[in-house]
């Protein structure tokens, strides 16, 4: 067999160089694709993580402002887990204004806040202050303390009044007493209020167990 001609050898060298260039180009494309995929992944994580965290909080048991909760609970002689549980039942720590006009973490109506401000001797309070978490928790805690005192320390009645109104609870208690019975959760005629009381009582237990150290039990 005769040795390959110079032309054939040159052609093979050219083919090898072409193949090498193609491989290098494919490697560059894969590298660029990898960088793009990584960048897109980071962007998705940045956008989705806050939504995912909110979803977890909605399904779980969120807690924020624990220092404020502990402080207000101590000042108002309240169970910190009860304050956290009311916030959980009202807004799940996602403050907003309700369709009825209740404001902030503990969903306080402006007229209720004005009454509490007058009762406590506050002179500089404005309704807009309820949008501040610290102020909202302070007024919500004050209201809880007020209701507990009004209903002789009954957490169930205080919670029913917080959700369903003090006058309504007074009427429900009077009706139960007229029957010669003690007022219990089952006597609450508003399904929403009855469910609210049960939800807060369960959440209080959950907060005690889940956040013992954060709420000052540890």
Secondary structure as UniProt FT lines:
FT   HELIX           6..59
FT   TURN            60..61
FT   HELIX           66..76
FT   HELIX           80..91
FT   TURN            92..93
FT   TURN            99..100
FT   TURN            104..107
FT   HELIX           110..120
FT   HELIX           127..131
FT   HELIX           133..150
FT   TURN            151..153
FT   HELIX           155..164
FT   HELIX           166..178
FT   TURN            179..180
FT   HELIX           185..187
FT   HELIX           191..210
FT   TURN            212..216
//
